[in-house]
Amino acid sequence: MLEVADILRRYGDGYLLKFSDKMLYSQHRAFADIINCRTQLMGGHLFQCDQCGHQRYCYHSCRNRSCPKCHKNDTAAWLDQRQQELLNVKYYHVVFTLPGPLRQIVRLHQKRLYGILMKAAAQALIKLARDPHYVGGLIGVMCILHTWSRTLVYHTHVHCLVPAGGISSDRQQWLPARKNYLVPVEALSILFRGIFTDMVRRQLPQIRLPASLWRKNWVVYCKPTIQGPDKVLNYLARYVHRVAITNSRIISIDDGQVTFRYKPTKSPRSKTMTLHAHEFIRRFLQHVLPKGVHKVRYYGLWSPANRKDLYRVKSLLADDNDADAPESQPQQINTTETQRTSTPEQKCPRCKTGTLLWLARIPRQGRAPPPS
């Protein structure tokens, strides 16, 4: 199977000659890590068959959060932790999208504006939900940053998972939202725009926001999770540890061109796109987050500061339903995960009868730091 690493190995030197001085430190680091991932440079272990003597090398992963080959187990662990925090209520999937004129500004100030974007989205939801006309209490908001479209174009937006209700101001009562209705989307869009622009002006006064922002609609999507919170959580988990493109979508990398598969929005059929290798690398690297930027943040009832209130709500809902479904679910997940991650004896790929036994450890080779 073709990989992003193959593209970087074949065309990366030419790309670096042209654009190395414009790349972030995190992009240089991801570039090197992806190329070296699961190679002898990362070190690993040597196994040998106890029957035919066949030796097999197993190299370590780079663990870079932008690597397409890493973090499969991390996704499962993240899901396990989030399942334990789910409440036995309905949920809403809310998406906040920045208008086009802001995308270049956000790209130039990623480290500050990504955090402002997620915080503004959460504050808008929490503030509007506190209104007694809607929820009247403190809701929980899980924000997940997403920066790419299906063709790797820079498209900044935030996915949010929100329970259909909140805890009262005295922290003693659960206040459910109305059926199939959380907050008015138009009011949420206006409030989000106001909070975001105000935070930018206060924290980054040197940035000039275009006047056209006030004449454009800020797109906000809010729908109940008809398929249940587990489905949406699995959907969001793919963005937590997934990068802009998976290796399975790459079709060919011949003659300086990269062809990959993508599925257009609202279309059941996949299409293909062909880009110059350097353009593909540019699109891929622009989604490598700066060092220190968190892709997932928790606000309101899901904030670490309100963890006691979260467990109080779980207890209240358990009393109301005479059973605590979220408490029993993680036990099943933990058992399955333990069985899945237990290391069975590996059969020799050559003779098919012998067992691969550990023989030696391969030390990791030193590497030079990325260019500053």
C-alpha positions in Angstrom: 0.0 0.0 0.0 1.3 3.5 -0.9 1.9 5.8 2.0 2.4 9.5 2.7 5.9 8.5 3.8 6.6 7.3 0.3 5.6 10.7 -1.1 7.8 12.5 1.4 10.8 10.3 0.6 10.4 10.6 -3.1 9.6 14.3 -3.4 10.4 15.8 0.0 13.9 17.0 -0.7 12.7 19.1 -3.6 9.9 20.5 -1.5 12.3 21.4 1.4 14.7 23.2 -1.0 11.9 25.5 -2.0 9.8 25.9 1.2 11.9 24.8 4.2 12.2 28.4 5.6 8.4 28.8 5.5 7.7 25.7 7.5 6.8 25.6 11.2 9.0 23.6 13.6 6.2 21.2 14.1 6.0 20.6 10.3 9.7 19.9 10.1 9.4 17.5 13.0 6.3 15.7 11.4 8.1 15.6 8.1 11.1 13.7 9.6 9.1 11.5 11.9 6.7 10.3 9.2 9.6 9.3 6.9 11.4 7.4 9.7 8.3 5.8 11.2 8.7 2.0 11.6 12.2 2.0 10.1 15.5 1.0 11.6 16.1 4.7 12.6 13.3 4.4 15.2 14.8 1.2 16.7 12.7 -1.8 17.6 13.0 -5.6 18.2 14.4 -8.6 16.5 12.4 -11.9 16.6 13.5 -15.4 15.5 11.4 -18.4 14.6 12.0 -21.4 17.0 11.6 -23.8 14.1 13.2 -22.6 10.9 15.3 -19.8 12.3 13.7 -17.0 10.2 14.4 -13.6 11.7 11.9 -10.8 11.6 12.5 -7.1 12.4 9.8 -5.1 14.1 10.5 -1.3 14.2 8.9 1.3 16.5 6.4 3.9 15.5 7.3 7.6 15.5 4.2 8.5 17.7 4.0 11.9 16.0 0.3 13.0 16.1 0.4 13.8 12.4 1.6 10.4 11.3 -1.0 8.4 9.3 0.3 5.0 10.6 0.2 5.7 14.4 -2.4 6.2 17.1 -4.9 3.4 16.3 -4.6 2.2 19.9 -4.7 5.7 21.2 -8.1 6.2 19.6 -9.5 3.2 21.3 -8.1 4.4 24.7 -9.6 7.9 24.2 -13.0 6.3 23.3 -12.8 4.2 26.5 -12.2 7.3 28.7 -15.0 9.3 27.0 -17.5 6.5 27.3 -17.0 6.6 31.1 -18.0 10.3 31.1 -21.1 9.9 28.8 -24.4 10.7 30.5 -27.5 8.6 29.9 -29.2 11.3 27.9 -29.6 12.4 24.3 -26.9 14.4 22.7 -26.4 17.1 20.0 -23.8 17.4 17.4 -22.9 21.1 16.8 -20.4 22.4 14.2 -19.0 25.9 14.1 -17.4 27.0 10.8 -15.3 30.2 10.3 -16.1 32.3 7.2 -13.7 32.3 4.3 -12.1 35.8 4.9 -10.9 34.6 8.3 -9.1 31.5 7.2 -5.9 33.2 6.1 -5.8 35.2 9.3 -6.2 32.0 11.4 -3.5 30.3 9.4 -1.1 33.1 10.2 -1.9 33.0 13.9 -2.7 29.4 14.5 -1.3 29.0 18.0 -3.6 31.7 19.5 -6.6 31.6 17.2 -7.3 27.9 17.4 -7.7 28.2 21.1 -9.9 31.3 20.8 -12.0 29.5 18.2 -12.8 26.6 20.4 -13.3 28.7 23.5 -15.7 31.1 21.6 -17.8 28.2 20.4 -18.1 26.7 23.8 -18.9 30.0 25.5 -21.6 30.8 22.9 -23.2 27.4 23.6 -23.0 27.7 27.4 -24.2 31.2 27.5 -27.2 30.6 25.3 -28.1 27.4 27.0 -28.2 29.1 30.4 -31.3 31.0 29.3 -34.3 29.5 31.0 -36.1 29.5 27.7 -33.8 26.8 26.4 -32.0 24.7 29.1 -31.5 27.0 32.1 -28.5 25.3 33.4 -24.8 24.5 32.8 -24.2 22.2 29.8 -21.1 20.3 28.9 -19.2 20.9 25.6 -16.6 18.8 24.1 -14.8 20.6 21.3 -12.7 18.9 18.6 -10.7 21.1 16.2 -10.8 20.1 12.5 -8.8 22.0 9.8 -9.2 20.1 6.5 -11.7 19.4 3.9 -11.9 16.1 2.0 -9.5 17.4 -0.7 -7.1 18.6 2.0 -8.1 22.3 1.5 -7.6 24.5 4.6 -11.1 24.7 6.2 -11.2 25.5 9.9 -14.2 24.4 12.0 -15.0 22.9 15.3 -17.1 19.8 16.1 -18.9 19.9 19.5 -20.7 17.1 21.4 -23.3 18.5 23.8 -25.7 16.7 26.1 -29.3 17.6 25.8 -29.6 19.3 29.2 -27.6 20.8 32.0 -27.2 21.0 35.7 -29.1 23.6 37.7 -27.3 26.6 39.4 -27.6 24.9 42.8 -26.0 21.7 41.3 -28.8 19.6 42.6 -31.1 19.1 39.6 -30.8 17.9 36.0 -32.6 20.2 33.6 -33.4 18.4 30.3 -33.5 20.3 27.0 -36.7 20.4 25.0 -37.4 17.5 22.6 -35.2 17.8 19.4 -34.3 21.3 20.3 -31.3 22.7 22.1 -30.8 26.4 21.3 -31.8 28.6 18.3 -29.1 28.2 15.6 -29.4 31.8 14.2 -28.9 33.3 17.7 -26.1 30.9 18.4 -24.3 32.0 15.1 -24.6 35.7 16.0 -23.4 35.1 19.6 -20.5 33.0 18.4 -19.4 35.7 15.9 -19.6 38.4 18.6 -17.6 36.4 21.2 -15.0 35.3 18.7 -14.3 38.8 17.3 -14.3 40.4 20.8 -11.8 37.8 22.0 -9.6 38.4 19.0 -9.6 42.2 19.5 -8.8 41.9 23.1 -6.1 39.3 22.9 -4.6 40.1 19.5 -5.2 43.8 18.9 -2.7 43.9 16.1 -5.0 41.8 13.9 -7.3 43.8 11.6 -10.5 41.9 11.1 -12.2 42.6 7.7 -15.5 44.5 7.8 -17.1 41.9 5.6 -17.3 39.5 8.5 -20.4 41.4 9.8 -22.1 41.0 6.4 -21.6 37.2 6.2 -23.5 34.4 7.9 -21.3 32.4 10.2 -22.4 28.8 9.5 -23.5 26.8 12.6 -24.9 23.3 12.4 -26.9 21.8 15.3 -28.7 18.5 15.1 -29.6 15.8 17.6 -27.6 12.6 17.4 -30.4 10.3 16.1 -28.1 7.3 16.0 -27.0 7.9 19.6 -24.0 9.4 21.3 -21.8 6.3 20.7 -22.1 6.8 16.9 -21.1 10.5 17.1 -18.4 9.8 19.6 -16.9 7.2 17.3 -17.2 9.7 14.4 -15.4 12.4 16.5 -12.8 10.0 17.7 -11.5 9.7 14.1 -10.6 13.4 14.2 -8.8 13.2 17.5 -6.0 11.0 16.4 -6.5 11.0 12.6 -4.6 13.2 10.1 -5.8 14.9 7.0 -5.5 11.8 4.8 -5.2 8.1 5.4 -2.7 6.0 3.4 -5.5 3.9 2.1 -6.8 6.8 0.0 -3.6 7.3 -2.0 -3.9 5.6 -5.4 -0.6 6.6 -7.2 2.5 8.7 -6.9 4.0 8.6 -10.4 5.6 11.3 -12.6 5.6 13.9 -9.9 1.8 13.6 -9.4 -0.2 12.3 -6.5 -3.6 10.8 -7.1 -5.9 10.2 -4.1 -9.5 9.2 -3.5 -12.1 11.4 -1.7 -15.8 11.4 -1.3 -17.6 14.7 -2.0 -20.1 16.0 0.5 -23.6 14.6 0.0 -22.4 12.1 -2.7 -22.4 8.4 -2.2 -19.6 7.9 -4.9 -15.9 8.5 -4.5 -14.0 10.7 -6.9 -10.2 11.1 -7.5 -8.0 14.1 -7.5 -4.5 14.5 -8.9 -2.1 17.1 -7.5 1.5 18.0 -8.1 3.5 16.2 -5.4 4.7 19.5 -3.9 1.1 20.8 -3.7 0.0 17.6 -2.0 2.8 17.9 0.5 1.9 21.6 1.1 -1.8 20.7 1.7 -0.8 17.9 4.0 1.6 19.9 6.1 -0.7 22.8 6.6 -2.8 20.6 8.9 0.1 19.8 11.2 -0.8 21.7 14.3 1.8 24.0 16.0 3.5 22.6 19.1 1.4 23.1 22.2 -1.9 23.4 20.4 -4.6 21.0 21.8 -7.0 19.4 19.3 -9.6 18.5 22.0 -10.9 20.8 24.8 -13.6 20.4 27.4 -15.8 23.1 28.8 -18.8 23.6 31.1 -19.9 20.4 32.8 -17.2 18.4 31.1 -14.4 20.8 32.3 -12.0 19.1 34.7 -12.9 21.9 37.2 -16.5 20.6 37.2 -15.8 16.9 37.4 -17.6 16.5 40.8 -20.7 18.0 39.2 -20.5 15.6 36.3 -20.5 12.6 38.6 -23.3 14.1 40.6 -25.3 14.4 37.4 -24.6 10.7 36.6 -25.9 9.8 40.0 -29.0 11.9 39.5 -29.7 10.4 36.2 -29.1 6.9 37.5 -31.7 7.5 40.2 -34.2 8.7 37.7 -33.7 5.8 35.4 -33.3 3.2 38.1 -30.1 2.0 36.4 -26.8 3.5 35.5 -26.2 2.4 31.9 -23.0 4.5 31.4 -21.4 2.8 34.4 -21.8 -0.7 33.0 -20.7 0.1 29.5 -17.1 1.0 30.2 -16.7 -2.4 32.0 -17.6 -4.1 28.7 -15.2 -1.9 26.7 -12.3 -2.4 29.1 -12.8 -6.2 29.0 -12.8 -6.2 25.2 -9.8 -3.8 25.0 -7.8 -6.1 27.4 -8.6 -9.1 25.2 -7.8 -7.2 22.0 -4.4 -5.8 23.2 -3.1 -9.0 24.8 -0.1 -10.1 22.8 -0.6 -13.7 21.4 2.2 -15.8 20.2 3.1 -14.8 16.7 3.4 -17.5 14.1 6.4 -17.5 11.7 5.3 -16.0 8.3 7.8 -18.3 6.5 7.2 -21.8 7.9 3.7 -21.1 9.3 4.3 -23.6 12.2 7.0 -22.1 14.3 6.7 -19.3 16.9 8.5 -16.0 16.7 10.6 -15.5 19.9 12.2 -12.2 21.0 15.9 -12.3 20.2 17.3 -8.7 20.6 16.5 -5.1 21.0 17.5 -2.7 18.2 18.6 0.7 19.6 17.1 3.9 18.2 19.5 5.9 16.0 20.2 9.5 16.9 18.8 12.2 14.6 19.5 15.8 14.1 16.9 18.3 15.3 14.6 19.9 12.6 15.8 23.1 11.1 14.9 26.2 13.2 
